[in-house]
């Protein structure tokens, strides 16, 4: 299962779950950075 393997194989539920978790983690990380920056600027 190498990268660039664009076959007709359907994703397993585990792969979908992993993608969702990764996306959520990225959103949370970006949100945390933005919140910290805003809090620093507004002096909260």
SULDA-V217006 format. One record per residue. N is the residue number from 1. PHI is phi in radians with two decimals (999 if undefined). Layout:
N,PHI
N,PHI
//
This chain:
1,999
2,-1.56
3,-1.16
4,1.48
5,-1.54
6,-1.69
7,-1.43
8,-1.37
9,-1.07
10,-1.37
11,-1.25
12,-1.40
13,-0.97
14,-1.11
15,-1.13
16,-1.10
17,-1.07
18,-1.06
19,-1.07
20,-1.06
21,-1.06
22,-1.09
23,-1.10
24,-1.06
25,-1.08
26,-1.11
27,-1.08
28,-1.09
29,-1.11
30,-1.10
31,-1.05
32,-1.12
33,-1.12
34,-1.10
35,-1.08
36,-1.10
37,-1.14
38,-1.12
39,-1.09
40,-1.17
41,-1.22
42,-1.46
43,1.30
44,-1.29
//
